[in-house]
Amino acid sequence: MPRRTVLAALLLGGCALRLPTPPSINRPVLTPAEEVARILTKVDENGLVGYDFGAHPNNLDAVAAYIATFSPESEPGRFPTAATRLAYYLNAYNMLVLYAVVDSDLRPVDQKRFYRRAKMMVGGRLRTLADLEEEIAELKDARAFFALCGGAKGHPKLARAPYEAGLLETQLDQAARDFLNDPKNVQVDKTRRVVRLSQVFQWRRAIFLDRAASLLAYINRFRTDKVPEHYKVEFLPFDWTLNARS
């Protein structure tokens, strides 16, 4: 049975999606960040992904193998700060979403199986994408949820560069500005005095309200055109269509 078919069968059966055996980490061709950067050349300026990885068939496997071996839990010495841990989890999440799409027939629209049942190796432990989201939530930086691309068009755009600890403050601020100034995610109806927000705010309301008095107070930190804070908040329907380039 072809590898892709095997992985799809594992996913659809609710079992673990197992990553390939890691290559020798002692002799890497590229660092993990460089491998991720190569993969992200498949992303266009709108955050849509070219899921045909045929030109560089080993890059995604190499990154997945690194994630399978190393994590802040398995090798805490490699990730000594909150920034190094958060950068790891953001990159790991985004890359494993790509890996699951490329190596199975499962898609984000099948929400329960894609995010909560499909298990992938992370630092020697089988974890779901939902598990990784909780690891990120525990680091208590609300901006991280504008950097997580879960593979659907309703999610934040997939960044075109890997997240790096030394650049993380700038990168997360930019991710927040990009998301919150995009009319797909924040729609202001001045006639009705209503603002319609992405469901990301509904799902993660607590972490945003831990940083601001209201959702509108939070988004105004990053918006060019501020929203009056007395406006009523509603939530937009979420687009679960795969974020693939046509």
N, C-alpha and C positions, 0 to 999 in steps of 0.2 A: 504494500500500500504506500503511495507517495507520501512524503513527509507532511505536505500541506493537508492532505486528506486525513492523516493520522491525528494531527493537531485539531482539525475541525471536529473529528469524531470525539476526541477527548473533551473538548469544550462543550459540545452539544450534549454530551452525556453527563455534564456537571462535574467531571473529574478535573484533574490538574492539567494545565497547559504547561508542559515542561520545556524549559529552554535547552538549547544545545549544550554539550559539554564545553566548558570554557577553554579557550586556547591558553597557551602558556602566558601568564600575566608577566613573567620575567622578561619576555622578549616581545613586547607589543610593537606593532608596526607604527601605530599612532597612539597618542594618549586618548583616554575616553572622551575628553572634551573635543579633540580634533575629529574623532570618529562621529560624534554627535553633530558637529559642524558640517561634516560632509553629508550626513543624512538630511540635514535641514536645508541643503541646496535644493531639495525636492519641494520646498514650500514656496509659493508665490507671494507677491506683495499683499494679497488679500487673505493670507493665512491658509489657503487651500493647498492640499497635498497631492503630489503626483505619486500614487501608491505603487507604480511600477519601479521596483528597486533593482531591475535587471542589470543596470549599468554598474552597480556596486553591490553585488549580491551578498558580500560578506560583512558589510558595515553594520547592518542591523543585527546580525547574529553576534558580531563581536561585542557590541554595546550590551545586548541582552545577556551575553555570557559574563561580562563584567558585573552587571547588576546582579546576576545570579550568585556571584561569589562574594562581592563586597557590599556592605551597607553600614550605616552608622551603628546598627545593632551588632553586626558580626565583627566589625573592625573599627571600634570607636576612635582609636588613635589616628585613623586617616581623616576623621571628621571632628576636629576638636572644638569647633565653634558652632553656634546656632546657624550662622551664614553658610558654613560648609555643609551642614546637615540639610538645610532647606534647599540649597542649590542641588544637592544630590537627589532629593526626593522629587523636586520639580522635573529635573531631567529624566529621572527614572520613570516617573508616571507618564510623561509625554512620549518617551521612547517605547514603553511597553504597550501603550495604546496603539502606536504604529505597528508594533510587532504582532499584536493580536489581530489587527485588521489584515495584515499581509499574510500571516500564516494560518488563518482560519477563515471560515465563511461567516463568522459571527460579526454583527455590526451594532453600533451604539443604540439603534432603535430597539433592539432586544435588551432593554436596560438591565433587567435582573441578571440575566446570564452574563452579559458583557462586563458589568461592573462588580457584581457581587458573587458570582459563582465561578467564573473563570479564574483559576489560580495559576500564578506564575512565580518562579523562583526569584526571591530577593534576599541577598545575603544569606543563602542557605536555608531559607524558610519559604514555604509556599504562601503567597499573599495575593489578595485580590486588589483590584484598583480601588475599591472602596476602603480597604485597609490602608492603602497608601494615602488616601485623602484624609483619613483620621490622623495618621502620623503628621501630615502637614498641618492640620488644624491644631494639633498639640503645640506646634511651634509659635502659634498665636500671632501670625502676621497676616492680617486680612487681605493684603495685597496679593498674597500667593494665589488666591482664587481667581485672579485675573490672568494668571500665568499658566494655569492648568488647562490643557486642551484635551478634552475627553473624546475627541474624534467626531463630534457632531457640529453642525454649522451654528447651533445655538451657543456653543462653548466659546470662550475666548479664543482669539486667533492663535495659531501655533507660531511662536516666535521663530525668527530666522537665524537665531544664534543661541548657543547653549547658555544656560544660566551659570554664572561663576561667582564664587563667594566675594571676590574683590570688587565685582561690579554690581552686586545684587541690589543694593539700595537704588542705584540709578535704573537698573533693569525693571525692578518692581514698580517704581514710580511711573516709568514709561508704560508698562503693561496696564496700570490703572488708568492712566490718561487715555490710552488708546481705546480701552473698553468703554469707559464712561463718557467719552465724547462721540461714540459711534451711535447714530440714531437707531441702529438695530437693537441696541441694548438699553437705551434710555430715550423715551419718547415723551415729550412735553406737550400737553394740550392746554394752552393758555386760556382758551375759551371756557373749558370745563374746570380749569384749575386742578388738573390731574397730571401726574407723572406715572408712566408705565415703565416698570423696571424689568430687567432680565430675571428669570427665575433663580439665577445664582443667588440673588439677594433673599429670596424666599427660603431657599434651602439652607443658607448659611447666615441667616438673620442674626443669630446670637453673636457670632464672631464680629460682625460689623457693628452691632450695637454695643459691643464691649470697647469699641474704639471711638464711638461718637454718640451723641444724644439721640439721634434719629438716623434713619437710612439716608434721608436727604442731606442732613448735615455731613454725613460721611462722603457721599458722592460729590458734594460741592467742593471738597478739598482738591479734587482733581479735574473738575469741569471748567471749561473756559466760560461757558454761558451758565451762570449759577441758576439753580432752581429755587423758587420761593419755598421756604420750608413749611409753609402752611398748606401747600398743595397736598391733595389726597394721593396715596400710593396705591397703584394697582400693579399686577404682574402680567408680563407678556407670555403668550403661548411659546413653548420651547420647540425649536426646530431640531429634531433628532436625525435629520438627513446627514449621511456621511460627508465630511468636509473634503471631498475629493475634487480635484480639478477636472473640468469636463474635457 
